[in-house]
Amino acid sequence: MHPLPPLKEELMTNSSKGFSRRGVLKTGLAGILATGVSPLIFTRGAWAQEFCNNPTGSTVTIGLNLPLTGAYAEEGADEQKAYELAFQHLNGEGDGGLLNVLKPSVLKGNGILGKKVTYVSSDSQTKSDVARAGATRMIERDGAIMITGGSSSGEAIAVQGLCQEMGIIFMAGLTHSNDTTGKDKRRYGFRHFFNAYQSGIALAPVLGEQYGKDRRAYHLTADYTWGWTQEESIKNATEALGWETVAAVRTPLGSTDYSQYLTPILNSGADVLILNHYGLDMVNSLPQAVQFGLRDRQANGKQFEIITPLISELMAKGAGEAVRGVFGTSNWHWNLQDEGSKAFTKSFGAAYGSPPSQAAHTAYVQALLYADAVERAGTFYPPEIIKALEGHEFDGMGNGPTLYRAEDHQCMKSVLVVQGNAAPPSQFDVLNVVQEVSRDVTTYDHTIFGGELGPAEPAPVCA
């Protein structure tokens, strides 16, 4: 008989038998053995049953935390479509989509570790507190083994913190704030989407070429974590070109009337408006800025310009003619011609009758990357999944060779500079890819944003 390893407080946890994480240490090994409860010993290939929501039946449940109402509702709806498509492909249904092109991959199309993928969902309403409450319910009530989704960085940061506390992997959906994998990064959280700093790196050189290096910029900024870091990133990048920042004004998330914010721009001396808005905020603010005559005016002897640093196909479509000629950045575009992009666009289009958005793309990819990591780890035990994702190199997902960086759980990949199509040939061809900025250019030193990932082992048991 092999001797037991030294008693470790956290590894002996068994909350379902009445032991607290602190109380086990006080009880001692002899006391635990006297109850007839075996200690939880972790060795590779023999994982303890007591970690949060370990799936023991024939299915595994994923929790979708999606903004189906609120300022980012359209993005959330497209994400839900993508997740449902991903789960079909993981379960061996449909054409397989990106399972056919992900490299390397151990996915077999028979679920995850042979268990059929099912899901539960919650409407986050584009509100951080609602998102956290919804994630809590899905973990505690529905047994979700992983939480994913969101189209707001405020949501992502709130849910990521919760998942760290509960020992549940969080595969972030659309979140662009530097803070998500910066000062608020967590060991249990992973982000495929790019960030605001990378938008600045990619976009500024194009702006310098197009509009020159002697510009005066006025910012309108969504007043929460994403807007703040987007404003900071684009200010730093454009000021490095020689641009002057005239003013930076915060606007409430979910605003519909921007007239009070646009009027002061007319006499500000600015010749560029930078809209740090996303979703319905941008769909409302950009057309209103055009209606105010900003794009038709001259200022400082130059044509006045409008920029939206982060833009999606859904937003561009919603903004209509106002988006024509406007520059921004995107994480992905359905019209890319690599095998991964073509495969995903084909599958999504066949299922839903329209091309996928960048939100849909990142949601789908995150689902596959989680499933692949579980298969490679051979277990649903979160610390082993974390090890499988950290430092993982993959390709075939539509963004070129990609690294899930171990130090901050940020994907390092190419970034797209896009521009509103001046003469769209269809309702879907609203953005043109101007430049694909390589991973070598968009990679940065993770220490500039600070933050600590926190521990991975041992995984807590559900409260």
Number of C-alpha atoms within 10 A of each C-alpha: 3 4 5 9 8 7 15 16 18 19 21 26 26 22 17 11 9 10 15 18 17 12 15 22 18 11 12 14 18 8 12 16 11 9 9 8 11 12 17 18 16 15 8 9 9 9 16 15 16 19 25 23 22 19 17 9 8 11 16 23 22 23 25 28 33 29 28 22 16 17 24 24 21 20 29 31 16 21 31 23 17 27 25 18 24 28 23 21 25 27 20 16 15 13 13 20 24 25 25 17 18 21 14 12 18 14 22 18 19 16 23 25 22 14 17 19 22 16 20 15 20 19 20 28 21 26 21 19 15 19 27 21 16 20 29 20 16 23 24 14 9 17 21 27 24 27 29 27 34 36 29 30 25 23 29 31 26 20 29 29 18 20 23 22 16 20 26 27 25 27 25 29 34 29 27 29 27 26 23 30 29 21 16 21 27 26 26 28 29 29 26 26 26 26 28 25 22 26 26 24 21 25 24 22 15 16 16 16 9 10 14 13 17 16 23 22 26 24 23 22 24 24 16 16 19 25 25 19 20 27 27 16 22 23 22 17 21 24 18 12 17 14 19 17 17 17 15 17 12 16 18 11 21 19 14 15 12 16 12 8 14 17 13 11 21 14 8 14 15 21 25 25 24 21 25 28 28 27 25 22 24 26 22 20 25 27 17 19 21 15 12 15 12 22 17 11 14 12 18 12 8 13 14 21 22 23 22 20 27 26 27 24 24 21 24 25 18 19 22 15 18 22 27 17 18 20 26 29 27 24 27 29 23 23 16 14 11 13 16 23 23 18 23 28 23 18 22 23 13 11 14 13 10 13 21 27 25 23 29 26 28 28 31 26 24 23 25 24 21 22 23 25 24 23 21 18 21 17 19 24 27 25 20 20 23 23 15 20 22 20 18 17 15 17 17 20 27 28 23 17 16 20 20 21 18 17 16 27 27 26 24 26 25 23 27 22 25 27 24 26 19 15 12 14 9 7 9 16 17 26 30 19 19 15 15 16 18 17 19 10 14 19 16 13 7 15 12 9 16 14 17 16 20 11 12 18 15 18 23 22 22 18 12
